[in-house]
């Protein structure tokens, strides 16, 4: 099996949810395990929400965000790509202080922390003005 799906994501605050819903339909159509789907949904939602919220200036003339999904017999892959400001979430996002209560903890970093915990392979690169984040999950 080698199945692909490409999504374009707009800058609206509901766009990450729409992309996650399309991923869910894709995953259900290919009968992926529910646990894997949940973890990948969470990762996609967190990462896309960060891009939509922070990657672009309000007057950005041509913002582009894409998600390319690929499903093989061995793994699920996603490539999130945007032409926003450079940001490596694997290194630049603040680490959450998990010893503090939710009320006392600084805002930010928890979504990336969960993504790192849930997704087997993560890799970031900046190529020709594009942020590219690769996610790989064995089946």
N, C-alpha and C positions, 0 to 999 in steps of 0.2 A: 504494500500500500504506500502511496505517496500522494497525499491530498494537500492542496494549498488554498488559502483564503487570504485576501488582502483587504484591509480596512483603511479608509481615510477617516480621520478623527478631526472634527471641528473644534473651535475654541470655546464653545458654550459649556457651562458648568454641568449640563446633563450629557455631554458627549462621551465621557468615560463610561457612564452607565450603559449607553447605547452600544458602545463597542463591546463591553462585557456581555451584554445580552446576545449580540451576534456570535461571540465566541461560544456562549452557552449553547446556542442552537447548533453550531458546528460540532461541538463536543458531543451533544446528545445524538446528533445524526450519525456519529461514528462510534457511539456506545462507549465513550471513555469512562473510566471509573469515577464515581461521584467524588471521592476524596481528592483525586488529582484535579478534577474540574474546579472544586471549591478553592483549592490552593492557587491554581492558576488564575481564577477569577479575581481573587484578592490581590494577587501580584499585579495583574493588568490594571485593575481599578486604582490601586495606590499609585502606580507609576504614571498612568495617564492623567490622573488628577493632578499630580505634581507638575507634569508638563503643561497642561492646560492652565494651571494657576500661576506658574512662575517662569516659564521658558521664554515668553514673548512680552515685548513692550506693547502697550495699548495701540500704538500707531504702526505696528508691524505691517508692512504692505502685503506680504505674501507668506503667512505662516502655514507650514505644512507639518502634519503629524500623520504617520502611517504605522500600521501594524501588519506585519506579514507572518501568517501562521503556516506551519508545515507539520503534518502528521505523517509519520512513517510507522512501520511495524514495531520499531524499537523505541521511538521517542516523539515527544511533542516539542516543537520549537516555536519561538516567537522572536521577531526582530522589531523592536520599537525604534522608530527613527523620527527625528524632528530637526528643523533648521533654526531652533531657538538658540538662546545664549548657551555657551558651554557649561555643562554641569554633569559631573560624574557622581551619580547617587550612591555608588558603592564606596566612594572615598570622601565626598564632600558633604553628605548628609550627616547631621549631628547624631551621635549615638545616644539613644534614650537611656536615662538613668532608671533602670527597672527596679531599683531599691526604693524609689519614692512612690508615693501614692499617685493616682491619676491626677488628683487636684494639685499636687505639688510638683509634678513633672513638667519640664519645659515642653512646649508644643513643638512637634516635629520629630522626625526620625523613626517613629514607631512603625510606620508602614514599610519603610525600607528594611528595618530590622526584621519584620515578619516575612517580607519577600525573600530576604537572604536565608531565613530559616526554612521556608517552604519550597523554594525552587532549587533544584540540584545544581544547575550550572548557570552562572551569571557572568557576563563579560561586557564591559563598556569600552567604547572607542570613539574618538572624535575624528571624523574623516571629511575633508573638504567642506567644512562648515556645517556638518551634520553630527548630532549626537546619535549614537547607535548603541542600543542596549540589547544584548542577545540573552534569551532565556532558554534553557534546555531542561526538559524533565523526562527521564527515562520512563517507559511504560511498564 
